[in-house]
Amino acid sequence: MTELMQRYDWHRLQQAAASPIWINDTATLMHYCQQWLQLPLIALDTEFMRTETFYPIPGLIQIADDQGCYLIDPLQVEDMSPLAEVLCAPDVLKVLHAGNEDMELFRHSYGVLPQPLYDTQVGAAFAGWGFSMGLQRLVAYALEVELGKGETTSDWLQRPLTAEQEHYAALDVAYLPVLALMQHEQLEARGRLSWVMEECESIGASVMAADEADPQAYFQRFSQVWHLDDVRRALLRDLSAWREQTCRERDMSRNRLLRNEMLLEIAERMPQNEQHLDAIIKRGRIMREYGQAIMAIIAAAPESARQNPPAEIDRPLHYVWNKRLKQLRSIGRQAAGANDLLPEILLRKRDLDALIRSRDAEGHYHLPPSLSGWRKPLVGDALLNRIEQFETS
């Protein structure tokens, strides 16, 4: 590990970030990708724009290796397949920080998910450095270096980029190799490295699941309207699915078409003419382009509910769970303390909610996947035992 830290010396990479190497064509990309395929790890980051589009538009891809920092221009490089090969190379660890959106970009733009993956934000939490740490705070904590945020809201599609943008982008990857190596050393010593790798693997799985999610199921996210009748629930389902499909096909953000609150108001009020619909949407362009389509979905809602009854939306938990939840959270806190883990890592609200809602027709509960891996012996089994006791007490 010491040898690798020397090889990926952050002082040298910090200096290299002041003059990053630009990769503007396929031949140059192929050259460096051949080098990266021989390495144990590389650091990755992306800069993109996503103000009005459904999918992120790549503006820059940054890489750091043991020699320097590189800026790949996706607006210039015609063939990104050499990079895709590196991203999938099983012997090259890809290091990112808070990489969910980066993973989404790689998935949509280049058809790959970087694997194996190591996320330094996840590693920091398991190493006890802090929960949900931004890169600036992480670098300050581990290396006592102040990292600026001056270019966070820059236009990454403009060309040429400013010198400040280039430096900022390169610094975003310059420190990642040593941060990952420092964390690896500590996590391995504490027997937690496999936990972190399991968590990092789940990032790719969640990105893929979101990308492949059924548009017909989107409406079930609106838990606040669980009380809607079948017709209004069918309308919310069909309208949400239409918005999802339209936004994907036309690559436009959901809010640019219809905001969530508009979907809910349309479902609740079921406007009977375009004038009433316009009073909700209040967007002339949307009404002109999509008003008739929306009215058709509203008109079809009663028949849609009969032909294809909508699923229920999870309603708030019964009040009896108020006291039970306190007991379950207490089990989580005790397990976290016993294992020197942050409670937010060991037992997340969504995992506990999934467990409570897993009751089958015979009254048995089942651990969700998120509580079935490394968490199972630490807290999953205890939670399952206690929740089963609730049924018999």
C-alpha positions as a printed NumPy array, in Angstrom:
array([[  0.   ,   0.   ,   0.   ],
       [  2.846,   2.39 ,   0.799],
       [  4.333,   1.685,  -2.623],
       [  1.03 ,   2.51 ,  -4.308],
       [  0.687,   5.728,  -2.32 ],
       [  4.125,   6.766,  -3.489],
       [  3.225,   5.809,  -7.044],
       [  0.042,   7.903,  -6.906],
       [  1.689,  10.747,  -4.997],
       [ -0.92 ,  13.453,  -4.556],
       [  1.632,  16.269,  -4.434],
       [  2.767,  15.338,  -7.947],
       [ -0.8  ,  15.005,  -9.203],
       [ -1.694,  18.313,  -7.591],
       [  1.07 ,  19.967,  -9.589],
       [  0.04 ,  18.094, -12.747],
       [ -3.488,  19.48 , -12.392],
       [ -2.129,  22.934, -13.194],
       [ -1.334,  21.748, -16.735],
       [ -3.624,  18.796, -17.544],
       [ -3.229,  16.834, -20.759],
       [ -6.048,  17.343, -23.244],
       [ -7.377,  14.377, -25.201],
       [ -9.226,  15.692, -28.254],
       [ -9.212,  12.819, -30.752],
       [ -9.719,   9.082, -30.91 ],
       [ -6.073,   8.23 , -31.633],
       [ -4.857,  10.058, -28.528],
       [ -7.6  ,   8.476, -26.449],
       [ -6.6  ,   5.001, -27.663],
       [ -2.982,   5.715, -26.743],
       [ -3.757,   6.632, -23.156],
       [ -6.399,   3.946, -22.734],
       [ -3.752,   1.329, -23.5  ],
       [ -1.709,   2.791, -20.635],
       [ -4.658,   2.87 , -18.25 ],
       [ -5.462,  -0.776, -18.936],
       [ -2.112,  -1.657, -17.343],
       [ -2.767,   0.24 , -14.095],
       [ -4.26 ,  -0.959, -10.801],
       [ -6.508,   2.108, -10.556],
       [ -7.55 ,   5.37 , -12.172],
       [ -9.635,   8.251, -10.845],
       [-12.701,   9.438, -12.746],
       [-14.972,  12.457, -12.751],
       [-17.283,  14.153, -15.217],
       [-18.626,  17.62 , -15.854],
       [-21.978,  17.882, -17.576],
       [-24.998,  20.072, -18.178],
       [-28.534,  19.036, -17.288],
       [-30.637,  22.126, -16.836],
       [-33.36 ,  21.331, -19.368],
       [-32.598,  17.789, -20.556],
       [-33.657,  14.4  , -19.209],
       [-30.196,  12.941, -19.68 ],
       [-26.902,  14.608, -18.727],
       [-24.956,  16.139, -21.626],
       [-21.257,  15.277, -21.144],
       [-19.026,  18.324, -21.265],
       [-15.778,  16.87 , -19.921],
       [-14.363,  13.609, -18.586],
       [-11.452,  13.839, -16.181],
       [ -9.009,  11.055, -15.379],
       [ -6.025,  10.876, -13.052],
       [ -3.466,   8.086, -13.184],
       [ -0.036,   7.66 , -11.601],
       [  1.521,  10.182, -13.982],
       [ -0.866,  13.091, -14.371],
       [ -4.34 ,  14.477, -14.983],
       [ -6.208,  14.233, -18.283],
       [ -9.193,  16.067, -19.741],
       [-11.12 ,  14.114, -22.362],
       [-13.251,  16.282, -24.631],
       [-16.425,  14.31 , -25.465],
       [-17.432,  17.066, -27.882],
       [-14.35 ,  16.34 , -30.015],
       [-13.534,  12.637, -29.605],
       [-15.602,  10.737, -32.161],
       [-15.136,   7.199, -30.829],
       [-15.287,   6.708, -27.063],
       [-15.161,   2.906, -27.208],
       [-11.514,   2.764, -26.   ],
       [-12.607,   4.521, -22.813],
       [-15.587,   2.193, -22.468],
       [-13.138,  -0.727, -22.522],
       [-11.171,   0.822, -19.657],
       [-14.322,   1.508, -17.663],
       [-15.249,  -2.181, -17.872],
       [-11.734,  -3.584, -17.35 ],
       [-11.982,  -5.946, -14.342],
       [ -8.385,  -5.386, -13.202],
       [ -8.543,  -1.576, -13.148],
       [-10.261,  -0.064, -10.119],
       [-12.259,   3.04 , -11.015],
       [-12.269,   5.641,  -8.227],
       [-15.011,   8.283,  -8.115],
       [-16.448,  10.583,  -5.485],
       [-20.233,  10.661,  -5.019],
       [-20.392,   8.996,  -8.401],
       [-24.106,   8.3  ,  -8.918],
       [-24.596,  10.991, -11.561],
       [-21.282,  10.143, -13.217],
       [-22.412,   6.527, -13.446],
       [-25.694,   7.624, -14.987],
       [-23.798,   9.639, -17.606],
       [-21.533,   6.71 , -18.509],
       [-24.53 ,   4.39 , -18.707],
       [-26.582,   6.615, -20.999],
       [-23.839,   8.201, -23.12 ],
       [-21.498,   5.236, -23.575],
       [-23.559,   2.193, -22.627],
       [-21.32 ,   1.062, -19.763],
       [-21.18 ,   1.202, -15.983],
       [-17.669,   1.539, -14.532],
       [-16.726,  -1.653, -12.699],
       [-15.087,  -2.39 , -10.359],
       [-15.997,   0.87 ,  -8.67 ],
       [-14.755,   2.569,  -5.522],
       [-16.556,   5.669,  -4.22 ],
       [-14.522,   7.782,  -1.803],
       [-17.663,   9.3  ,  -0.272],
       [-18.851,   5.821,   0.694],
       [-15.372,   4.863,   1.895],
       [-15.137,   7.986,   4.054],
       [-18.354,   7.103,   5.864],
       [-17.244,   3.542,   6.624],
       [-13.792,   4.704,   7.701],
       [-15.391,   7.048,  10.223],
       [-14.229,  10.229,   8.5  ],
       [-17.744,  11.618,   8.112],
       [-21.112,  10.957,   6.524],
       [-21.985,  12.234,   3.027],
       [-18.78 ,  14.263,   2.802],
       [-18.336,  16.524,  -0.192],
       [-14.977,  16.375,  -1.953],
       [-13.918,  19.75 ,  -0.579],
       [-14.5  ,  18.653,   3.026],
       [-12.944,  15.244,   2.4  ],
       [ -9.724,  16.698,   0.965],
       [ -9.506,  19.16 ,   3.854],
       [-10.03 ,  16.368,   6.397],
       [ -7.583,  13.836,   4.974],
       [ -4.917,  16.001,   3.325],
       [ -5.392,  19.427,   4.956],
       [ -5.724,  20.987,   1.512],
       [ -8.275,  23.673,   0.697],
       [-10.097,  22.849,  -2.521],
       [-12.041,  25.69 ,  -4.13 ],
       [-15.563,  25.432,  -5.53 ],
       [-15.405,  28.44 ,  -7.834],
       [-16.329,  26.65 , -11.091],
       [-19.136,  24.439,  -9.781],
       [-21.81 ,  26.176, -11.857],
       [-19.675,  26.733, -14.964],
       [-20.826,  26.143, -18.523],
       [-18.956,  22.941, -19.368],
       [-20.166,  22.882, -22.966],
       [-18.477,  26.138, -23.903],
       [-15.223,  26.023, -25.824],
       [-12.583,  26.902, -25.089],
       [-12.819,  26.268, -21.365],
       [-11.121,  28.842, -19.195],
       [ -7.839,  28.058, -17.454],
       [ -9.751,  28.186, -14.165],
       [-12.216,  25.578, -15.399],
       [ -9.429,  23.278, -16.569],
       [ -7.589,  23.54 , -13.25 ],
       [-10.75 ,  23.028, -11.211],
       [-11.72 ,  19.966, -13.269],
       [ -8.265,  18.392, -13.004],
       [ -8.095,  18.938,  -9.237],
       [-11.372,  17.044,  -8.899],
       [ -9.505,  13.836,  -9.769],
       [ -5.97 ,  14.648,  -8.587],
       [ -6.618,  13.72 ,  -4.954],
       [ -8.909,  10.738,  -5.464],
       [ -6.235,   8.02 ,  -5.863],
       [ -4.516,   8.765,  -2.557],
       [ -7.841,   9.221,  -0.752],
       [ -8.952,   5.796,  -1.97 ],
       [ -5.65 ,   4.213,  -0.956],
       [ -5.739,   5.8  ,   2.503],
       [ -9.266,   4.552,   3.005],
       [ -8.431,   1.082,   1.686],
       [ -5.658,   0.747,   4.241],
       [ -7.901,   1.722,   7.141],
       [-10.903,  -0.267,   5.963],
       [ -8.886,  -3.41 ,   5.37 ],
       [ -7.378,  -3.155,   8.842],
       [-10.886,  -2.949,  10.317],
       [-12.362,  -5.697,   8.146],
       [-14.722,  -3.346,   6.341],
       [-13.335,  -3.169,   2.832],
       [-15.698,  -5.859,   1.549],
       [-18.642,  -3.907,   2.996],
       [-17.619,  -0.796,   1.093],
       [-17.104,  -2.696,  -2.147],
       [-20.576,  -4.202,  -1.744],
       [-22.036,  -0.723,  -1.259],
       [-20.163,   0.591,  -4.289],
       [-21.402,  -2.282,  -6.417],
       [-24.952,  -1.381,  -5.426],
       [-24.479,   2.113,  -6.922],
       [-24.259,   0.625, -10.39 ],
       [-27.229,  -1.623,  -9.693],
       [-29.364,   1.322,  -8.574],
       [-28.397,   3.367, -11.647],
       [-29.351,   0.47 , -13.909],
       [-32.614,  -0.095, -12.036],
       [-33.561,   3.578, -12.373],
       [-32.754,   3.538, -16.078],
       [-34.865,   0.441, -16.639],
       [-37.713,   1.432, -14.307],
       [-41.217,   0.903, -15.645],
       [-42.803,   4.311, -16.407],
       [-46.136,   2.796, -15.33 ],
       [-44.801,   2.506, -11.772],
       [-43.604,   6.105, -11.427],
       [-46.87 ,   7.284,  -9.843],
       [-46.255,   5.138,  -6.761],
       [-43.593,   7.619,  -5.673],
       [-46.339,  10.092,  -4.75 ],
       [-47.039,   8.71 ,  -1.293],
       [-48.893,  11.866,  -0.233],
       [-51.871,  10.983,  -2.453],
       [-52.369,   7.378,  -1.359],
       [-56.034,   8.224,  -0.698],
       [-56.953,   8.844,  -4.355],
       [-59.777,   6.717,  -5.781],
       [-59.124,   4.186,  -8.537],
       [-59.932,   6.544, -11.422],
       [-57.737,   9.364, -10.15 ],
       [-54.969,   6.911,  -9.32 ],
       [-55.188,   5.497, -12.848],
       [-55.016,   9.029, -14.224],
       [-51.944,   9.783, -12.122],
       [-50.354,   6.519, -13.298],
       [-51.076,   7.134, -16.979],
       [-50.139,  10.81 , -16.904],
       [-46.88 ,  10.11 , -15.034],
       [-46.014,   7.35 , -17.504],
       [-46.789,   9.638, -20.453],
       [-44.56 ,  12.349, -18.998],
       [-41.755,   9.851, -18.394],
       [-41.922,   8.431, -21.917],
       [-42.215,  11.856, -23.543],
       [-39.279,  13.266, -21.591],
       [-37.086,  10.29 , -22.429],
       [-37.984,  10.385, -26.12 ],
       [-37.486,  14.144, -26.448],
       [-34.659,  14.401, -23.906],
       [-36.331,  17.108, -21.854],
       [-36.439,  17.465, -18.084],
       [-39.612,  16.405, -16.282],
       [-40.134,  19.887, -14.854],
       [-39.858,  21.402, -18.314],
       [-42.913,  19.392, -19.331],
       [-45.   ,  19.07 , -16.15 ],
       [-43.878,  19.596, -12.573],
       [-44.893,  16.988,  -9.993],
       [-47.356,  19.341,  -8.327],
       [-49.065,  19.823, -11.703],
       [-49.452,  16.056, -12.134],
       [-51.01 ,  15.784,  -8.694],
       [-53.385,  18.705,  -9.214],
       [-54.525,  17.352, -12.585],
       [-55.137,  13.925, -11.036],
       [-57.093,  15.366,  -8.128],
       [-59.181,  17.904, -10.067],
       [-59.558,  16.039, -13.389],
       [-60.139,  19.191, -15.484],
       [-62.864,  18.651, -18.071],
       [-61.72 ,  21.148, -20.698],
       [-58.534,  22.84 , -21.878],
       [-59.435,  26.101, -20.153],
       [-59.496,  24.37 , -16.772],
       [-56.299,  22.502, -17.642],
       [-54.592,  25.751, -18.623],
       [-55.488,  27.185, -15.206],
       [-53.347,  24.424, -13.672],
       [-50.442,  24.341, -16.125],
       [-50.229,  28.072, -16.909],
       [-47.73 ,  27.448, -19.712],
       [-48.826,  28.475, -23.178],
       [-46.226,  26.412, -25.049],
       [-47.032,  23.231, -23.125],
       [-50.748,  23.732, -23.707],
       [-50.233,  24.283, -27.431],
       [-47.983,  21.241, -27.882],
       [-49.427,  18.795, -25.364],
       [-52.826,  20.069, -24.209],
       [-54.833,  17.712, -26.41 ],
       [-52.715,  14.708, -25.429],
       [-53.185,  15.468, -21.73 ],
       [-56.944,  15.937, -22.15 ],
       [-57.123,  12.575, -23.951],
       [-55.405,  10.873, -21.003],
       [-57.863,  12.516, -18.595],
       [-60.848,  11.42 , -20.68 ],
       [-59.562,   7.837, -20.849],
       [-58.931,   7.532, -17.099],
       [-62.248,   5.854, -16.103],
       [-61.882,   3.173, -18.771],
       [-58.18 ,   2.794, -17.968],
       [-59.042,   2.161, -14.319],
       [-61.568,  -0.525, -15.329],
       [-59.367,  -2.252, -17.89 ],
       [-56.133,  -1.991, -15.913],
       [-56.808,  -1.285, -12.225],
       [-53.982,   0.803, -10.744],
       [-51.79 ,  -0.527,  -7.969],
       [-52.192,   0.898,  -4.505],
       [-49.894,   3.671,  -3.339],
       [-48.242,   2.884,  -0.02 ],
       [-50.237,   4.617,   2.669],
       [-48.683,   6.006,   5.857],
       [-47.869,   3.361,   8.425],
       [-50.55 ,   2.59 ,  11.   ],
       [-50.135,   4.482,  14.273],
       [-49.297,   1.196,  16.019],
       [-45.909,   1.399,  14.277],
       [-44.943,   4.619,  16.072],
       [-43.802,   2.76 ,  19.183],
       [-42.464,  -0.188,  17.203],
       [-40.325,   2.068,  15.016],
       [-38.64 ,   3.495,  18.09 ],
       [-37.697,  -0.028,  19.152],
       [-36.383,  -0.926,  15.707],
       [-34.352,   2.276,  15.446],
       [-32.948,   1.567,  18.894],
       [-31.752,  -1.835,  17.656],
       [-30.059,  -0.036,  14.779],
       [-28.348,   2.507,  17.041],
       [-27.117,  -0.198,  19.402],
       [-25.748,  -2.271,  16.528],
       [-24.055,   0.802,  15.049],
       [-22.434,   1.628,  18.377],
       [-21.286,  -1.948,  18.917],
       [-19.644,  -1.965,  15.486],
       [-18.312,   1.608,  15.594],
       [-20.41 ,   2.642,  12.609],
       [-22.425,   5.757,  11.92 ],
       [-26.13 ,   4.93 ,  12.451],
       [-26.971,   6.55 ,   9.1  ],
       [-24.87 ,   3.908,   7.347],
       [-26.098,   0.832,   9.133],
       [-29.848,   1.424,   9.114],
       [-31.339,   3.805,   6.585],
       [-34.939,   4.97 ,   6.732],
       [-35.808,   3.473,   3.346],
       [-34.425,   0.065,   4.383],
       [-36.492,   0.021,   7.56 ],
       [-39.585,   1.084,   5.638],
       [-39.007,  -1.684,   3.078],
       [-38.722,  -4.256,   5.872],
       [-41.951,  -3.113,   7.522],
       [-43.81 ,  -3.262,   4.204],
       [-42.46 ,  -6.733,   3.322],
       [-45.183,  -8.599,   5.223],
       [-46.605, -11.39 ,   3.085],
       [-50.085, -12.903,   3.121],
       [-49.082, -15.377,   5.826],
       [-47.832, -12.65 ,   8.147],
       [-44.108, -13.198,   7.609],
       [-41.575, -10.443,   6.994],
       [-38.566, -10.599,   4.676],
       [-35.29 ,  -8.702,   4.653],
       [-34.954,  -6.373,   1.65 ],
       [-31.759,  -6.79 ,  -0.419],
       [-30.195,  -3.777,   1.301],
       [-30.426,  -5.568,   4.664],
       [-29.454,  -8.991,   3.311],
       [-25.762,  -8.395,   2.571],
       [-23.125,  -7.318,   5.075],
       [-25.847,  -5.671,   7.201],
       [-27.671,  -8.963,   7.796],
       [-25.534, -10.357,  10.652],
       [-24.959,  -6.908,  12.138],
       [-28.539,  -5.692,  12.279],
       [-30.798,  -7.417,   9.73 ],
       [-31.39 , -10.627,  11.67 ],
       [-32.076,  -8.745,  14.911],
       [-34.592,  -6.48 ,  13.185],
       [-36.335,  -9.428,  11.562],
       [-36.567, -11.303,  14.87 ],
       [-38.01 ,  -8.266,  16.651],
       [-40.525,  -7.473,  13.933],
       [-41.732, -11.086,  13.905],
       [-42.224, -10.821,  17.681],
       [-44.564,  -7.88 ,  17.144],
       [-46.906, -10.257,  15.318],
       [-47.084, -12.712,  18.207],
       [-47.147, -10.304,  21.148]])
